[in-house]
Amino acid sequence: MIVGSKNRRAPLTAVPPSALVLTGIFSVQFGAGLAARLVAQIAPAAVTGLRLWTAAAVMAVAGARPLRAALSGLMRRRAWRDATVVAGFGLTLAIMNFSIYQSFARIPLGIAVTVEFLGPLGVAVATSRRLLDVLWVGLAGSGVALLARGGTPVTGGPGEVTIGLSWAAYILLSKATGQRFPGSTGLTMASLVAAVVITPLGVAAGGTTLLRPGIVLTGLGIGLLSSIIPYSLELEALRRIPARVFGIWMSLEPAVAALVGLVLLGQALAVREWLAMGCVMIACAGAAREAKGPQIPEP
């Protein structure tokens, strides 16, 4: 848990859940906008490293005591299966963040987030027994077809191919990790693994550029906006609203990403692209409406 004590959580309890979720969404996408701007200065792998290093450091410091207890427990019990799950979760975090930042260098922010949402939609449909979900798949497929028909590169690049798949894996491994470790301890350990995994690529891609104060401060801002702030807000919101409601609200992310891309990056989308995004958003909201399983907040 990022916000550790009851007293520290008190201010958030007075905020409506809808405001918490919307603030988290804007925080994530504003962080993504900063990352997309930074990608123009340094390689995506270096930006990924800055985000993951920041998030891992803050979470490790905030949850130092439960983290030490969990690590000592793993060693004492020799729970290699639990360790493998959290290591796989961390590897997935690294791949997911690396993929989305690769996409920011290739396609508009709103389109990248739209493609990313195909992962959670696929998980929701794959775990459902309802015939109605076939409709949501068809609607999302229509959105992707609209993008492809207009020449938008939704597949083919290293980022676009793995965005949805990695987020789908993230949801499944996050659930498995949560069943093995209390609170946010498992996520903290996975974040540390992800930070270690991305370090060789990040350092090789960024080099001495990573030592520039402006780059470091921007990376810190990306980590806070994209991980720490939204995760704290989403945890509090999920305590007070059903998971399916949370999933529906999260379907606003592509539209917010497109607006941030327009304001912060000057990325104007065509009408066809807005229609495609709308198809995917409606499909995700429809799948979440009847979903009974837990919705996992974005890392």
Secondary structure as GFF3:
##gff-version 3
##sequence-region A 1 299
A	DSSP	alpha_helix	6	13	.	.	.	ID=ss1
A	DSSP	alpha_helix	17	39	.	.	.	ID=ss2
A	DSSP	alpha_helix	44	62	.	.	.	ID=ss3
A	DSSP	alpha_helix	64	77	.	.	.	ID=ss4
A	DSSP	alpha_helix	80	104	.	.	.	ID=ss5
A	DSSP	alpha_helix	109	116	.	.	.	ID=ss6
A	DSSP	alpha_helix	118	126	.	.	.	ID=ss7
A	DSSP	alpha_helix	132	149	.	.	.	ID=ss8
A	DSSP	alpha_helix	158	180	.	.	.	ID=ss9
A	DSSP	alpha_helix	185	206	.	.	.	ID=ss10
A	DSSP	three_ten_helix	207	211	.	.	.	ID=ss11
A	DSSP	alpha_helix	213	223	.	.	.	ID=ss12
A	DSSP	pi_helix	224	228	.	.	.	ID=ss13
A	DSSP	alpha_helix	229	238	.	.	.	ID=ss14
A	DSSP	alpha_helix	243	250	.	.	.	ID=ss15
A	DSSP	alpha_helix	253	265	.	.	.	ID=ss16
A	DSSP	alpha_helix	271	289	.	.	.	ID=ss17
###
